[in-house]
Amino acid sequence: MKAIVHDVYGTTDVLRLRDVERPRISDEEVLVAVRAAAVDPGVLIFMAGRPYLARLAAGLRRPRVPVLGRDLAGVVTEVGPRVTRFRPGDEVYGTSLRGTYAEFTATHQKRLAPKPANVSFAQAAAVPVSGMTALRAVRDSGQVRPGHRVLVIGASGGVGSQAVQIAKAYGATVTGVCAPEKTRFVRSLGADDVLDYTRAEIDRDGPVHDVVIDTGGDRPLSLLRRALTPRGTLALVGGDWTRGPLLGGYGRQILGAPLLSTVVGQRLRAVNAVERTEDLDELSELIRSGALTPPVDRSYPLAEAAEALRHFTEGRPAGKVVITV
């Protein structure tokens, strides 16, 4: 089968389209013919092997899994003898630890859910990693309830664009923070207000937000707290992974927020990227109801995966960048 692989860490120059062996499945695994996969910061981190802390999972000296990609949407072609949730021919979406920038991938049945019929494979592939992260930011870290005022920083990105929609579905009044050219897009997601960060900083309105969701930014905690109510919650999603060789931009989550939370009235929380079937099921319900429409900025064929990753880092996409197979 064809797959995008890398044998060493580096830039997109290390990526190659090669023929590799089709993965074999275990008793509780499913073989999926991939129709679409998505790009997220985690893919870039595993490609670059930076920050170095990520190599504990990716492989210390070289990539432990040579095939890139985590999100997927596709069709089940084979199931293990202990698989009970799916059968060949089912359309599914979810994640795989074996790489998804390939014609086929194998994954545990608990990492998949039936693909909602009202979205395409490309839209479905845009959901799993970013959607589950957004859901955990809104529901678990932020504990958003009806009437809450929520500020989403990076509202036009993969996580932010879904966090805006999920927060609205949870009954919040949402302000999205984005670049001026993305304001119309963010309003189309349902944001009640949009803040152009080139004209005003996030504390423009003072400490009025019950929840601030910061998706991969690098603003200091002191500034983020100025936009929060005295008992508000800050949900930190990711960071600028290019900042610093060891922790990248994740120092706020790992060190700053936990320490500061012990001495202030506000809750400062890192959003844990846990992938659960229950979360996929909730996202599926939001998609089927129309509350969540997965936004796709641009699609690239598998052979142009390197260009897709370059567009993700340089093009400031509105929504998700998707690779089709």
C-alpha positions, 0 to 999 in steps of 0.5 A: 500500500502507499503511505507517507513515511519518515525514517528520521525527524525533520521538516517536511523534506524528510517525508516520502510516499512509499510502498509499505506492508499493509498492517495486520490486525489483532483480535480487537482491531479493525482494518480501515481503508482510509478515505481521508485523514487530517493535519494537526499540530501533533503530526508536526511534532511527531514529524519534527521530534520537537519539543524533545519531550515528545520523543518519549512517545514518538521514539528517542532517536528515530520515529517509532511509527514511520507512518504519519497521521492520527485522524481518519475516516474510511471504510472497514475492510476487515475485523478481528475475531473479537470485534463486536462494534463493526463489520466490513463495509461500515463507514467509520471515523476516529483515530489510529496509533499506527499512522493514517496517511496511508491507503490502509490503517489498523486501529482498535475498535474502541478508537472508532465510531460510525461516521455520521451520514450527513458529513463527507469523509473529509469532514469526518476526518476533521473531527476526531483529535480536534473535536475531542480536544474542543469537547474536553475544553468546553465540557470538562476543563471549562465546565461550560453551562447555559449563560456562561460567557466564553472566549475562544482564542484561535477561533478559526483553527481546527480546535477553536472552530469546533470549540466555538460550535460546541460552546454554543451548543452548551448554551454559552455566549461566545466571543471568538478571537482571530485575525481580521481576515477570519472574522466572517468565518468565525461569525459563520460558526455561530460566534456572538462576537468576534475580537480582531486581535490586531486591533484589541487585546483579549482583555478588551472588555475586562474580567467578564468571561466565565471561561477562556479557551486558549488554543495553542497561543503563547499569551502570558497567564497574567494577560489571560487571567485579566479576561476572566471573572474572579472565579473563572476558568482558563482552559489551555489547549496545546502551545506553540511547539516551536518555542524552545527545544525541550518543552516548546510552548507547553511550559504554561500547562506543565509548570505555570498553570498548576503552580498559579492555580494554588494561589489564585481564585481562578481555575487554570487547567491544561486540557488533556488530549484523551481519546475516548469512544464516548467523546466520539459518540457525543461529537457524532450526536452534535454533527447529526443534529447540525450543532457541529459542522466540521469546517474543512479549509483545504484538501490535498491528495495523499501524494501532496501530504508534505504540501498539506503540512506546509499549508497548515504551518504557513497558510493560517487555515480556516478550519482543518486541512485534510488529506484525501486517499 
